[in-house]
Amino acid sequence: MSSDKFDHGKDERLQSRDVTEGAEKAPHRAMFRAMGFDDEDLGSPMIGVPNPAADVTPCNVHLDDVAASAIDGVDETGGMPIEFGTITISDAISMGTEGMKASLISREVIADSVELVAFGERIDGLVTVAGCDKNLPGMMMAAIRTDLPTVFLYGGSILPGEHEGRDVSIVQVFEGVGAYGTGDMDADELDELERQACPGAGSCGGMYTANTMASISEAIGLAPLGSASAPAEDEERYEVARRAGELGVEVVEEDRRPSDIITRESFENAIAVQTAIGGSTNGVLHLLALAREAGIDLDIEDFDEISQKTPKIADLQPGGDRMMSDLHEIGGVPVVIRRLLEAGLIHGDALTVTGRTLEEELETLDLPDDEEIDADFLYSVDDPKEEEGAIKILSGNLAPDGAVLKVTGDDEFYHEGPARIFENEEDAMAYVQEGHIESGDVIVIRNEGPKAGPGMREMLGVTAAVVGAGHEDDVALITDGRFSGGTRGPMIGHVAPEAYVGGPIAFLEDGDTVTVDIPERDLEVDVDDAELEARREEWDQPEKPYDNGVLAKYTRDFGSAANGAVTNPGLRDE
């Protein structure tokens, strides 16, 4: 972009002028020149490229290359690309360990760090790069909070592995651990599965949290349509990245900000897509957090209302067998959005980052006609996989502020059984692995909520072990913690209020009869109010899990899961 096209020096919208314009800014320019920037760069809009590349997870190991393509797009379009780093946590590697407590905290640190650099260095716009699960909401939170012109860029998902003639992912390895514990899989087969499940770079390949949030980034308007599904190691991923860099300059030129895009309608679109594709329960937590950042009135019950009228039309892992790469082969997320739009389930007039509406943007894409799509995992709205979406919000005397379930099996599931109480994930995992689990059990894991963890550990290890042990349909699990997007079966998380602050889940006792009723959206314990109140009087709040350091800070700062577990103090309820 030539300087006569975009007169950076005279455009007072650009905060980078604070460090590039005028004689008194000579020292600032000298610092930029030390990094190889020249007069043309200093006369261009400054586009930040936050990059969480790291060798701690395959989700992010390739992001330097993805960011480089985005930087090329910025540079070739006449922007001044400024790359900077931020953190990531590998959910899969930390899963089942104390380290998993860092996962949700990383969402907050990512948002804060991007906000700080953009503010401190007077950046004009952002192209946010994201890989592992919490990168995605963290980057979108930062975009909304800074309200800088921003393009969201996903790093892409891993290709499926192959084991015994079927596509597999990391989730099958976790489930293999459960099968190994019951003797249904031997050590040699588990070793073979381990070696074949993850063939390269990219985020976990099913419709787990990363791919759910990438799909949501399109539906909510922060990413261009068609940008989510290209695999991490596909050449198309790098074309997506280059175009994101080019668009990053355009949104600054046009002063197109997240506040122009993010509306109540865009959140409803995001929820409709999440429920239609069988997306992760984490999407509920993250969308609530994004809404709080944007000042949009969004309630946990809104997810259930939208899910009740939005059928599930994509059958992907963990509910089905197919992966994000399979969806990409038939046109990606836009083919889902198109079907929902034609059925009147999407607001087609919602604005996107390109400046066009969702409906207008669909018309620019080279998608196959619906009748040409021959895919056994994509259904029509008129003849869906399930009549309702996958996300269910349960409530009752165990979860007055709600709890979240993703249906991957029977939509009419009803379960009543004795509570088996565990104060942490490790004890529950030992119970399952030692073969104590019985048909009809209701496993209750408490003190894993936002404050108590802190950070709401995901519990794919336990849920996969339950499924691997052959109890996908006859054992329920309830927790104030979270689940991985790869979890399947009747697993209810985000129980609010959490046990640590005196939510009713804290007062359950071993053997109490618990009912999970999906059709009625009920999560109840067969104990009357008077008895629950008597137990409350006898209850003592657990000691703080950590006395100092970053985890102690988040025990103090995290809010309820019912509101997205946000820490931004300006967004808290009184």
N, C-alpha and C positions, 0 to 999 in steps of 0.2 A: 504494500500500500504506500503510495507516494505521499509526501507531506502536503502537496496541494489538494489531495483528496480529503485528508483529515488533518486539520490544523490544530495539532495538539496544544500548541502554546496559547491559543486563544479560546480553547474550550474549557470553560470554568467548571464543567461537571466533573472533570478528571482530577482526582485528588493527588495523582502522581506529580502534578505541577508543583506541589509543595516541596518536592525534592529535586526537580529538574529545571525549573524556570527562574531566571533572574541571576544577577551577578552574585548575590549573597548565597546562591546555591552552588557556587563553584566547588566547594569542598565535597558536596554530595555527588556532583557529577564526576569528580576525580575518583571517588570510590567506584562508581559504575565503570569508568574507563579502565580501572585496574582489572575488571572482569571481562574486558574485551568489547564492551558496548561502545558504539560510536554516535556521532551526531544524529544520524538517521534514527537509530534506536531511541535516543533521548527525546526525539521529537515525535515519538509514537506512543500509543496507549500501552500501558504496562499491564500485561496479562499474567497473573500468577498461576502456576501449575503445581499445586500441592500433590506430592507423590509419596505414597506410603510403601514404596518398594522395599523388600526385605527378603532375607534368606530364611526366615522363620516359618514360611508357609508357601506351598506351591501356588496358592491364590495370588501371591504378590511377587513371586520370584522374577517374573517377566515384566514388571511394571515400568522398569527403566526404559525398556524398548517401546512400550505403549506410550509413555510420556514423551519420548523422543519424537515419535510420529506426530503427537499433538503439538509439540514445540515447533516442528517443521511447518505445520499448518499455520500456527500463529505468525512465525517469522516470514513465511512466504506471502502472507496476506497483509503484512505491514505492521504487525504488532511487535512489542518488545517482550519476549517470553522470559519470565522469572520463575525458575523452578525452585521449589523448596520442599523439604522433607517433613514427614510426620510419621507417627507410629502405626503399628498394626499388632494384633494378637492373633495367633492361629487358634481358632476355636477347636478344630479337630485335634490338634496336638495337645492343647491344654485340657481337653475333655476328660472328665473323670478325675481330675486332680485339683488340688487347692488353687492352682494357677488359673483355673477357669473363672475364678472370681474377677479376674482382670478384664474379661471380655467386654461386658457392658460398660465398664469404666472407660475402656478404650474409645467407645463411641463419644463419650463426653470430652475426653482429652483431644481427640481428633478435631471435633467441632471447635473447641477452645483454641487449639493451636493454629488452625487455619484462620480463625477470626483474628488472633493476635498478630500473625504475620501480615495479613491483609491490612489491618489497621495500622500497625507500626511502620510498615514500609510504603504505605500510601498507594497500594495497588488499585488499579482501575477496574479490573474484571478478573474472573477466575475460569479455568478449565480444571475441574476437580477430578482426579483419577482415583479409582477405588477398586479393591480386589476382594479381600476377605470380608466376612459378614458385616462387621460393625463399621468398616470403612464407609459403606454406602450411606447409611443414615447419618453418620457423622459428617460426611461431606455435604449432604443435602441440608442438614441443620446449619452448617456454617454458611452455606449459600443464602438460606432464608434469613439468618441472623444478621449477616453483613449487608444483605440486600444489594450486593454488587452484581452487575451483569455476569451471569454464570452459565456455563454449559457443563452438565454432568457427563462423565465418561467412565464407563465400566470397563474393567480389564478383560472380561470374558471368562467363560467357564471351561473346565477341563473336559477333554473328550472321555467317553466311557472306557473303562477297562473291559476285558473279556475273560470270563471264567466259565468253563464248561458250556460254551456256546451261548451264553447270555451276557448282556451288558451289565456291568457292575460298577459300583462307586464305593466310596469310603463307608457308606451306611451298611452295605452288605458285610464289610469287615467287622464293624461293631456288632452286627447281629450274629456273625460267625463266632464271636467270643461267647455269646450266650449259648449257641449250639454246641460249642466245644465244652462248655461247662456242664451240659447235660449228657455229653457223650454222643450227641448226634452228628458231630463233626470231629474228625481226628486231627492231630497236630499237623500232619503232612498237608491235608487239605486247607487248613487255616493258613499255613505258611504260603501255600500256592496262591490262595485268595489275596493275602496281604501283598504279594509281589505283583499281582496283576491289576489291582483295583484302581491305581492312580498312575496313568501312563505318562503324565507330563504336567506342564504348567496350567494354571487356571483354577478358578473357584469350583467348589464341589458341584457336580454336574446335574443333579436332579433339581426339582423345584423346591430347593431348600432355601435358606434365608438369603444368600447372596443373589441367586437368580430371581427370587421373589422380589427383592428390593430393586434389582435391575429392571424387572418388568414394570414395577411401580414407577420407576423414574421416567419411563415413557408415558405411562397413563396419567401421571400427575403433571406432565409437561416440562420437566426440567431437563430431559434428554430427548434428542431427536427420535422419532419413530423409526424402528428397525435397528436401533443401535445396541440393543441388549443381548441379542442371541448369538452373534458370531463367536465361535470358539476362540479361546485365548491364543492358540498357536496357529490360527488361520490367517492368511494374508488379508482377508476381509476385515479382521479386527484392527489392523493397522491403517486401513483405509478409513474405517470409522473414526479412529483417533485423529488422523490428519484432518478430516472434515470437522471434527469437534474443535480443533485448533483454529480453523478458518472461521467457524461460527463464533468462536470466542471473541474474535476481533469485531465481527458484525454486531454482536449484542452490545458491545461497548459503543460502537458507532451510533447504533439506534437507541441507546439508553434503554435497553429492554431488560428489566430487572425481575427477580423472583416475585416481588410484590405485584407485578403486572400479570403474573401467570398463576400464582397460588391463590385459589379461592375455595370456598366451600364445595363448589361443583367439581373442582379438580381433585379434591380429596374423595368425593363420592366416586369419581372415575377410578381412582386408585384402589379403593376398597372393592369395587365391582370386579376389577381385573384380578385382584388378589383372591377373591372367593371363587371366581370362575376357573382359575388355573390350579386351585388347590394349594395356594401359597402358604408359606410358613406362618405359624402363630406369632413369630417375632415381628411380622409386618404390622400386627395390631399395636404392639408396644412402640414401634418406630414411627408409625403414622400419627399416633397420639402425641408423640414428642415433637414431630414436625409441625403438627397443628398448634401446639403450644408456642413454638417458636414464631409461627406466623400470626398468632392471635386469632386463629380460626376456631369457632365453637364446634368441637368434635367430641363426642362422648363414646365410651366403649359400647353402649347399646346401639349406636349407629351401625356398627359392624354387623350386628345380628339382623337389624332391619334390612340392610342392603343385601346380606347373604340370603335372607328368606325369599327375596324376589329375583335373585341372580342365580341361575343354574350353574352347576359345575360342568364345564364343557371340555376341559383339557384333563387328560388322565396321565399324569407324569409321576415319576418317582417323588415321594415315597409311596403314594397310593397306588400308582400304576407301575409300569415297567420302563417307560421311555424317559429320555433325558432332554435337557435344554438343546442339545445339538440336533435332536430329532425335530424339535419345534422349529429350529432355524432352517432346516431343510425344506419346510413347507411355507416359509415366509415370516416366521418369528412371531413376536407378540402382536404385531399389527393385524394378523389374521384373526386373532382372538378379539381384539378391539373392534374390528370391522363387524364381526358377528354380533357383538354386544350392541354396537351402534345401530345396526339394522333392526335390532329388536327393541330399540328405544330404551336400552339399559345404560347408556353412556351419554354424557352431555357432549355432543359433537361440536358445540360452539365454544368449548373451553380452549383458551389460548395455549400455545406451546412455545418453547424456546426459539423456534424458527420464526416466530411472528405470525404463523398461520394457525388456524384452529385445528383441532384433532381431525375433524371431517375433511378440511382442506388438505391437511398433511397426508391423509390416507390416499387422496387422489393423486399425489405426486409420486407415490411409490409404485414400483413394478411388481405387484403381487399377483400370484396366480388367482384365477377366478375360483370362487368357492366350489363350483361343481368339478373343477380340475383337481382339487385337493383330495387325495385318496390316502387318508391316515386313520388307522384304527384307534388312535388315541385322542383325536379331535372330533368333537360331537357338535351337532347343531343345537341352537337354543330350543328349537321345537322338540328335539329328541335327544335330550342331554344325557350325560353320564349319571348325574343326580339332579333332581328337581330343584334342589337348593344348593347354594354355595357351600364350600367346605368349612368356613369359619363359623363357629357357634359360640355364643356368649351365655354361660350358665350363671345362675345366681341362686340364692337361698340362704338358709341360716349358717351355712359354712362359708359362703362368699357373698356377703351383703353388697360389696362393691364390684362384684363380678369375677369371673374366671373364664379362661379361653381354652377352647378345644378345636383342633382341626380334625374333621372326620375323614378317615382314610378307609373306612370299612362300611359298616351298617349304619345308615342314616337314622334308623329307628332304634338305636342301641339303648337298652335299659339294663342297669346293673345294680344289684343290691348285695352287699356283703360286709364282712367284718373288717374293721380298720386294723391295719398293721402299722404301728406308729414308729417312725424313725426321725431322729433329730438332725440328721444330715445325710447326704448322698452316700457316703462311704458305707454306713451301716446298712442302708437299703441294698446297696450293691452286693455286700457280703451275704445278706439274706437270700438274694436271688441266686448267686453263684454257688452257695452251699446247698441248694436244692430244697429250701424250706417253703418256697412259694407253692400255694395251692390254688386250684381253680376256685373262683369266687372271691379271692382276696381283694381288698382295696388297700394298696400300698400308699401310705401318707408320708411324704417327706416335707418337713417344715423347717423353719429357721434358715431358709435358702432364699429369702426375698431380697428386695433391693437394699434394704438397710442391714439385714441380718447377715447376708453373705460376707461382705456386701457384694452386690452386683448380679444377683439372680443367676447362679450357675446354670448353664444348659446341662441337661442330664441324658444325653443320647446314650451314654454307656449303660445306664440302668434300663431305659426304655427298650433299647436294642437287645439287652440281655433277657428281658421279659419276653419279647417277641421270639428271640432265638431259642428260648426254652420252651416254646410251643404254647404261649399264653397270650397271643395277640388279641383274642376275642373274649377271654373269660376272666381276665384280671384287669382292674382299673388302677390307675396311678394318679394321685392328686398331690400338688405341691404349690407352695408360694414362690418357687423358683420358675425357671423357664425350661423349654425344650428346644432341641435343635429342629431346624426345618426338615431334617431327615427322620424325625420321630414318626412312628405310625402306631395305630391302635388307640384305645380309649384312654388317652393321657391328658389330664386337665391341669393346666398351669396358670400362673399369674394370679393365684387365689389372693383376693384383696378384701379387707386389709390383711397384711402379712402377719405371721405369728409374732414376730419381734415387737410389734407395736400393739399387740393384744387383739389381733383378729381372731375370730372363732376357731380357726384351724389350730390355734395354740391350746385349746381346751379339749380337743379330742383325746379319748383314751382308747387303749388297745381293746379291741372287741366291739366298740361302738358300731352300730349298723349304719352304713353310709349308702346313700342312693344317688346314682348318676342316671338322670333321665333326659336324654337328648331331645326327644320330641317336645317335652314340657320345659326344657331348658332349666332343669332343677339340679341343684347340688345341695343335698340335705343330709343331716345326721339325725337319727331318731332319738334325740334328746330334747326335752322341753326347755323353754326359755329359762325357767327357774333354776333348773339344774346347770345349764350353761352359765348363768349368772353366779351361781354358787362356786362353780369351778373357776370363774374369773377372779372371785374374791381370794381364792387360794393360790392364784398364779403369781409368780415372780418373773419380771422381765429378765431374760438372759443377760449375762454380762456382755459388754461390748466385745465383738470378736477380735478387734485389734486396738491397741492402745496408741499407736502412732503410725506415721507414714501415710502413704496415699490411701490405703484401704480404710484407715480410721477416718480420714476426711470424707470418704464417700458414704460411710455409715451415717455420718452426720448429715450429708447433703442430699442423698437420694430421696425423691418423693415416691408416692405410691405407683405401683404398676398400672392402676386404673387410670392414671393420668400420664402414662408414658415413661415413668421413672426418670423424670427430668431432674437436673441439678441446677440449671440456670436460675438464680434466685429471683430474677424479675418475672419468672413464669409460675412461681409457686402460688398455690391457693393460700388464702389467709388461714 
